[in-house]
Amino acid sequence: MTKDLTEGKPSRVLLGFSLPLLFSVMFQQFYNIVDSVVAGKYIGVDALAAVGASYPITMIFMAVATGANIGSSVVISQFFGAKKYEKMKTSIFTSLILIIIVSILLTLCGSFGCDFLIRALNTPANVFSDAALYLSIYTWGLVFLFLYNICTGVFTALGDSKTPLYFLIVSSLGNVAMDLLFVIRFQMGVAGVAWATFLCQGLAAVLAVVALLRRLNRIETKESFPLFSWDMAVRISRIAIPSILQQSFISIGNLFIQRLVNGYGSSVMAAYSAAVKLNTFMIVSLSTLANGLSNFTAQNIGAGKISRVKEGYKAGIRMVFAICIPVVFLYFFYGSTVMRLFLSGKDNVNTVLQEGVLFLRIISPFYFVVSLKLVTDGVLRGAGDMVSFMITTFSDLILRVLLSYLFAKGLNLGSMGIWLSWPVGWFAGTILSLIFYCHGKWKKMYAV
């Protein structure tokens, strides 16, 4: 069901809206983690390294999907908050048409460029073929990935955060079952992990599209509306393109970091593959809550209720800090236990374990810092202040990439230098985000 986020106590409304979003992304990240667990435990350290080597590239595709999700959902939320349902429906169908075109183009690019991308990351020969195989299969499922993300963006824009959760539960549990079936029963190796992801993303996408079309039929409009509008495409692009660039820039930065990691051999690669999945689980969870705040902000700005945005911002900070406490405790004190989930007894795992634990202990205390940045960015993005939003993100990433090379190579800190660069970048980005929020330009960005 659709939900108006412009009425009711902001903290209660935001919590009720955001929790299903959080559970959704947890399920999504859960089956991403399962891919690595199955690869590491039932195939070996080299397979874990192979999945990890292709991960930054898959995250570029995910970045485009997520950026498109954000761009469309902000515009749709604004029209929904203003109760302009004809324009809202045009924006939805325009988003769907655009994302299908983009997904086809990226599928072709990814299919022909898999080997080049894997080779450019300085991937060791012993994991190259598996990494390229995993990536090639993954790219053929991009249309499903993109459609699902747009549909979930529409549902959240309409205030419905529960429907995407149901799809993710079905898809995630199916992915776990298929991972185990293809790898253990059919002995398909890394290809089995990739095909499990492909099939489950397809299932989630089909369910989401059918449910969305049914939902739109129940929203009555007083007059006809075009299914596609170039003006609407431009309006969506003004939010989506900066979001895609921001997300893609992060992924491209991660490619440079992955290349640096690959230079330390398959053991460090395997450690990073596992630890970064755990880190991504946390960051994406926090980002999802921030995205929920973006929808909340967009609806309320569309309705002209700035004071509710400020109350929602404070509530958002409380929510992300509440999530940080148990995760920081788990990663910092029990990182070894969590890392062992990815490793089997048949490999020499001491180096893998030590590097993964070191990574988690260095970055996990600073989740409180980056969570504050993400929530603040959520308000800036929901208001349409994309310039400020991009500046904060790019400053964080550029500093993190540069420092990773400086610390690792220039100061001869090795892999530990890479891990140390994360907190510094997060601090810089957070300070900038707070400055832009306090300046208040975001309050004047949107006009109905």
C-alpha distance (Angstrom), angle and dihedral (degrees) to the residues before:
residue distance angle dihedral
M1 . . .
T2 3.80 . .
K3 3.78 118.6 .
D4 3.79 131.4 -156.1
L5 3.83 107.2 -135.4
T6 3.80 92.5 -170.8
E7 3.82 94.3 77.8
G8 3.81 132.8 62.8
K9 3.80 132.7 31.9
P10 3.83 105.5 -34.0
S11 3.81 97.0 -137.3
R12 3.81 92.8 49.4
V13 3.81 94.0 43.3
L14 3.81 92.4 48.0
L15 3.80 93.0 46.9
G16 3.81 93.1 49.3
F17 3.80 90.6 47.4
S18 3.82 97.4 43.1
L19 3.80 102.2 45.4
P20 3.83 95.1 68.5
L21 3.82 87.9 47.7
L22 3.79 89.1 52.7
F23 3.79 92.8 49.3
S24 3.82 89.6 47.8
V25 3.77 94.3 55.3
M26 3.79 91.2 42.7
F27 3.79 89.2 58.2
Q28 3.80 90.5 45.9
Q29 3.80 92.3 50.5
F30 3.79 89.6 42.3
Y31 3.78 93.0 65.0
N32 3.83 90.4 43.4
I33 3.79 87.6 56.5
V34 3.81 91.1 45.4
D35 3.82 88.8 58.0
S36 3.80 89.1 60.0
V37 3.81 94.1 40.7
V38 3.80 92.3 53.0
A39 3.81 92.0 44.4
G40 3.79 93.3 49.6
K41 3.80 99.2 40.7
Y42 3.79 102.1 37.8
I43 3.82 103.4 27.5
G44 3.81 105.9 26.0
V45 3.80 147.3 -107.2
D46 3.82 92.4 -64.4
A47 3.81 90.3 55.7
L48 3.82 90.0 49.7
A49 3.80 88.5 50.7
A50 3.83 90.6 48.5
V51 3.80 93.2 53.5
G52 3.80 88.3 46.1
A53 3.82 92.6 49.9
S54 3.80 92.0 56.3
Y55 3.82 93.6 41.3
P56 3.85 98.2 86.2
I57 3.81 89.1 51.7
T58 3.80 93.1 50.1
M59 3.79 87.1 49.1
I60 3.81 89.6 60.5
F61 3.80 88.6 59.3
M62 3.79 89.3 44.9
A63 3.80 88.5 50.3
V64 3.81 91.4 58.5
A65 3.80 90.9 47.5
T66 3.80 92.8 47.8
G67 3.80 93.5 45.4
A68 3.80 91.0 50.6
N69 3.80 89.1 47.9
I70 3.80 91.0 53.2
G71 3.80 95.1 45.0
S72 3.77 95.2 50.3
S73 3.81 95.7 40.8
V74 3.81 94.0 52.6
V75 3.82 92.6 52.1
I76 3.81 92.6 43.2
S77 3.81 90.9 48.4
Q78 3.79 91.3 52.7
F79 3.81 92.6 52.3
F80 3.79 91.5 43.8
G81 3.81 91.4 50.4
A82 3.81 89.5 49.4
K83 3.85 89.4 46.4
K84 3.81 93.1 -124.4
Y85 3.78 95.1 144.0
E86 3.81 98.8 169.8
K87 3.80 91.6 57.1
M88 3.78 89.3 42.1
K89 3.82 92.0 57.5
T90 3.80 92.1 45.6
S91 3.81 89.4 52.8
I92 3.82 90.6 50.6
F93 3.81 96.3 51.5
T94 3.79 91.8 41.2
S95 3.80 88.7 54.6
L96 3.81 92.3 50.3
I97 3.81 93.5 50.0
L98 3.80 93.3 47.4
I99 3.80 94.1 48.5
I100 3.81 93.4 50.9
I101 3.81 89.9 54.6
V102 3.81 92.3 47.1
S103 3.81 93.0 47.5
I104 3.82 92.5 52.6
L105 3.80 91.8 50.9
L106 3.80 93.1 48.2
T107 3.81 92.0 46.7
L108 3.79 89.9 57.0
C109 3.81 92.5 45.8
G110 3.79 92.8 47.2
S111 3.79 94.7 46.1
F112 3.80 94.0 54.6
G113 3.79 96.2 37.8
C114 3.83 103.6 47.3
D115 3.79 97.6 104.7
F116 3.80 92.8 43.5
L117 3.80 92.6 51.8
I118 3.80 94.4 47.2
R119 3.81 91.2 46.9
A120 3.83 91.6 48.3
L121 3.80 89.4 59.1
N122 3.81 90.8 63.3
T123 3.80 89.9 -115.8
P124 3.83 113.0 -175.9
A125 3.81 116.8 -110.9
N126 3.81 93.8 -117.0
V127 3.82 92.2 64.5
F128 3.82 101.0 27.7
S129 3.82 99.9 95.4
D130 3.81 94.9 46.9
A131 3.80 92.0 46.6
A132 3.81 92.1 50.8
L133 3.82 91.5 46.2
Y134 3.81 93.0 51.0
L135 3.80 91.8 48.4
S136 3.81 95.2 47.4
I137 3.82 92.3 54.0
Y138 3.80 91.9 44.3
T139 3.81 93.6 55.0
W140 3.81 93.0 58.6
G141 3.80 88.6 63.5
L142 3.81 95.4 54.9
V143 3.81 94.9 105.3
F144 3.82 88.6 58.8
L145 3.80 92.3 46.7
F146 3.80 92.3 50.3
L147 3.79 96.7 44.5
Y148 3.78 91.8 48.9
N149 3.80 92.2 51.0
I150 3.80 93.5 49.4
C151 3.81 91.2 48.6
T152 3.79 92.7 50.2
G153 3.80 88.7 47.8
V154 3.81 89.7 55.1
F155 3.80 93.3 47.7
T156 3.80 92.3 50.7
A157 3.81 90.7 45.8
L158 3.81 87.5 57.1
G159 3.79 90.2 51.3
D160 3.81 94.2 -104.6
S161 3.79 109.7 126.3
K162 3.82 96.0 155.3
T163 3.80 101.7 68.0
P164 3.85 94.0 61.3
L165 3.82 87.7 50.7
Y166 3.81 92.0 58.4
F167 3.81 91.3 51.4
L168 3.81 91.7 49.1
I169 3.79 93.2 49.9
V170 3.81 91.3 54.7
S171 3.80 92.9 42.8
S172 3.82 95.5 45.2
L173 3.78 96.1 48.6
G174 3.79 89.4 46.1
N175 3.80 90.5 50.8
V176 3.80 92.0 53.0
A177 3.80 91.7 49.5
M178 3.80 93.0 47.5
D179 3.81 92.5 46.3
L180 3.78 90.3 56.3
L181 3.82 93.7 41.6
F182 3.81 96.3 48.6
V183 3.80 96.9 40.7
I184 3.82 103.4 36.0
R185 3.80 103.1 27.3
F186 3.82 101.5 31.6
Q187 3.84 96.9 28.5
M188 3.82 92.0 -136.5
G189 3.81 94.5 151.1
V190 3.81 119.0 -158.8
A191 3.81 90.4 -13.0
G192 3.81 89.0 62.9
V193 3.81 90.8 55.8
A194 3.81 90.7 50.8
W195 3.82 95.3 46.6
A196 3.81 91.0 49.9
T197 3.81 89.8 56.2
F198 3.82 91.9 45.5
L199 3.81 94.9 52.5
C200 3.79 95.9 44.4
Q201 3.79 93.5 48.0
G202 3.78 87.4 52.3
L203 3.79 92.2 52.3
A204 3.81 92.7 49.1
A205 3.82 92.1 48.2
V206 3.81 95.0 51.1
L207 3.80 92.4 48.1
A208 3.81 91.6 47.6
V209 3.82 95.0 50.3
V210 3.83 93.3 48.5
A211 3.81 92.2 48.0
L212 3.82 92.2 47.0
L213 3.80 94.3 52.4
R214 3.80 90.4 49.8
R215 3.80 90.9 49.3
L216 3.79 93.3 51.1
N217 3.80 91.4 51.2
R218 3.80 88.6 60.9
I219 3.81 93.8 55.2
E220 3.81 106.4 85.7
T221 3.79 121.7 -142.7
K222 3.80 126.5 -164.1
E223 3.79 95.7 -139.6
S224 3.79 140.5 17.0
F225 3.79 120.9 -82.3
P226 3.82 135.1 -161.3
L227 3.80 117.8 -105.0
F228 3.78 90.7 -141.8
S229 3.78 131.3 27.9
W230 3.79 127.4 178.5
D231 3.80 90.0 -152.7
M232 3.78 89.0 54.1
A233 3.80 90.8 45.9
V234 3.81 89.1 55.2
R235 3.79 92.0 48.0
I236 3.79 92.1 50.4
S237 3.79 91.1 44.9
R238 3.80 91.8 55.6
I239 3.79 87.7 65.7
A240 3.80 99.9 27.2
I241 3.81 99.8 49.3
P242 3.82 95.2 53.4
S243 3.81 88.3 44.8
I244 3.81 91.3 49.2
L245 3.81 91.0 46.3
Q246 3.79 89.9 48.6
Q247 3.78 93.5 48.8
S248 3.82 92.6 41.4
F249 3.78 92.4 47.3
I250 3.78 88.8 55.4
S251 3.80 90.3 50.4
I252 3.80 92.6 47.0
G253 3.79 88.9 50.4
N254 3.78 88.2 51.6
L255 3.81 88.5 53.7
F256 3.80 89.4 60.4
I257 3.79 90.0 47.8
Q258 3.82 90.7 47.6
R259 3.80 90.0 51.3
L260 3.79 89.4 52.6
V261 3.81 90.8 48.2
N262 3.81 91.8 49.0
G263 3.78 89.6 60.3
Y264 3.81 90.0 68.5
G265 3.81 95.2 61.3
S266 3.79 138.4 -105.7
S267 3.83 95.8 -60.6
V268 3.81 93.2 59.2
M269 3.81 88.7 40.7
A270 3.81 90.1 54.5
A271 3.81 91.2 47.4
Y272 3.79 91.4 50.3
S273 3.81 91.5 44.7
A274 3.80 91.1 57.5
A275 3.80 98.9 36.5
V276 3.80 95.0 46.0
K277 3.82 89.8 52.3
L278 3.81 88.1 55.5
N279 3.80 90.0 46.8
T280 3.80 91.5 47.4
F281 3.79 89.7 51.1
M282 3.79 88.8 59.6
I283 3.80 98.3 40.0
V284 3.80 93.8 47.2
S285 3.80 90.3 48.0
L286 3.80 90.4 53.3
S287 3.82 90.9 43.8
T288 3.79 90.4 52.7
L289 3.78 91.3 55.9
A290 3.80 87.4 48.7
N291 3.81 89.6 51.2
G292 3.80 88.6 52.3
L293 3.80 88.1 53.7
S294 3.83 88.4 50.5
N295 3.82 90.3 57.5
F296 3.80 90.1 45.3
T297 3.81 89.9 49.8
A298 3.80 93.9 46.4
Q299 3.81 94.4 50.7
N300 3.79 93.1 47.0
I301 3.79 94.6 45.2
G302 3.81 87.8 48.8
A303 3.80 86.9 54.5
G304 3.84 91.9 44.5
K305 3.84 95.1 -114.9
I306 3.82 104.5 136.1
S307 3.81 94.4 159.3
R308 3.80 90.8 61.7
V309 3.80 89.5 54.6
K310 3.81 90.8 57.4
E311 3.80 91.5 49.2
G312 3.80 90.1 48.1
Y313 3.82 90.0 50.9
K314 3.81 91.7 56.2
A315 3.80 90.7 47.0
G316 3.81 89.9 49.3
I317 3.81 91.4 55.0
R318 3.78 90.8 52.3
M319 3.81 91.1 50.5
V320 3.80 96.9 51.0
F321 3.80 92.9 45.1
A322 3.81 89.3 52.2
I323 3.82 89.1 55.2
C324 3.81 93.4 45.8
I325 3.81 95.5 57.9
P326 3.85 99.6 66.2
V327 3.81 94.7 35.7
V328 3.80 93.8 50.7
F329 3.81 89.3 48.8
L330 3.82 91.8 49.7
Y331 3.81 97.0 45.9
F332 3.80 96.4 41.8
F333 3.80 100.4 44.5
Y334 3.81 101.6 25.0
G335 3.81 101.8 31.1
S336 3.80 91.1 122.4
T337 3.80 91.8 56.2
V338 3.80 92.6 48.6
M339 3.81 92.8 46.7
R340 3.81 91.7 52.6
L341 3.81 88.8 65.2
F342 3.81 87.3 74.0
L343 3.79 97.5 47.3
S344 3.79 136.1 75.6
G345 3.79 128.3 -151.0
K346 3.80 94.1 -118.3
D347 3.82 94.6 73.8
N348 3.81 131.9 65.2
V349 3.80 96.5 -105.2
N350 3.81 103.5 168.4
T351 3.81 95.5 100.3
V352 3.79 91.8 42.1
L353 3.78 91.3 50.9
Q354 3.80 95.7 46.2
E355 3.80 94.3 48.9
G356 3.79 94.0 46.0
V357 3.81 93.3 49.1
L358 3.81 91.4 47.7
F359 3.82 90.5 52.3
L360 3.81 92.5 50.8
R361 3.80 94.4 46.3
I362 3.78 93.0 50.4
I363 3.79 98.9 48.4
S364 3.81 106.2 29.0
P365 3.85 97.9 75.9
F366 3.79 88.7 57.4
Y367 3.79 94.4 59.8
F368 3.80 86.2 96.1
V369 3.81 88.7 61.1
V370 3.79 98.1 46.4
S371 3.82 92.0 43.4
L372 3.81 89.5 59.5
K373 3.81 89.3 51.3
L374 3.80 93.7 49.3
V375 3.80 94.0 50.0
T376 3.81 91.7 47.9
D377 3.80 90.0 48.6
G378 3.80 88.1 51.2
V379 3.80 90.4 63.5
L380 3.82 93.2 44.9
R381 3.81 91.4 50.1
G382 3.80 94.8 44.5
A383 3.79 89.2 52.9
G384 3.80 91.1 49.9
D385 3.82 95.9 -113.3
M386 3.79 92.3 140.9
V387 3.81 96.7 157.0
S388 3.80 92.2 62.4
F389 3.79 90.3 41.5
M390 3.80 93.0 53.9
I391 3.80 94.3 45.1
T392 3.80 92.4 55.9
T393 3.80 93.5 47.7
F394 3.79 96.9 44.4
S395 3.80 92.4 47.8
D396 3.79 90.1 53.4
L397 3.78 94.4 48.2
I398 3.81 99.4 41.6
L399 3.78 90.6 50.8
R400 3.81 91.7 46.6
V401 3.82 94.3 51.0
L402 3.81 94.6 44.9
L403 3.78 93.1 47.2
S404 3.80 92.7 47.5
Y405 3.82 89.4 61.2
L406 3.81 93.1 39.9
F407 3.79 94.6 50.1
A408 3.82 96.2 39.6
K409 3.81 99.5 41.6
G410 3.80 108.1 13.8
L411 3.80 96.5 44.9
N412 3.82 93.8 29.5
L413 3.80 93.2 -126.9
G414 3.79 91.3 138.9
S415 3.79 119.2 -155.4
M416 3.81 91.3 -16.3
G417 3.79 87.9 66.1
I418 3.79 89.6 59.7
W419 3.79 91.6 53.5
L420 3.84 92.5 47.6
S421 3.80 92.3 57.9
W422 3.81 93.6 68.0
P423 3.84 99.7 69.8
V424 3.83 92.7 47.2
G425 3.80 92.6 54.1
W426 3.79 91.6 46.4
F427 3.81 91.5 52.8
A428 3.81 93.1 51.6
G429 3.80 93.8 48.0
T430 3.81 92.9 47.2
I431 3.79 93.5 53.0
L432 3.80 91.3 51.3
S433 3.82 92.4 47.3
L434 3.80 91.8 53.2
I435 3.81 91.3 48.4
F436 3.81 92.0 53.1
Y437 3.81 92.4 45.8
C438 3.81 93.3 50.3
H439 3.82 91.3 46.0
G440 3.81 87.8 63.6
K441 3.81 101.7 -146.2
W442 3.82 88.5 132.7
K443 3.83 90.8 69.4
K444 3.81 91.2 68.0
M445 3.80 100.6 42.8
Y446 3.81 101.7 94.0
A447 3.78 130.6 63.2
V448 3.83 122.3 175.0
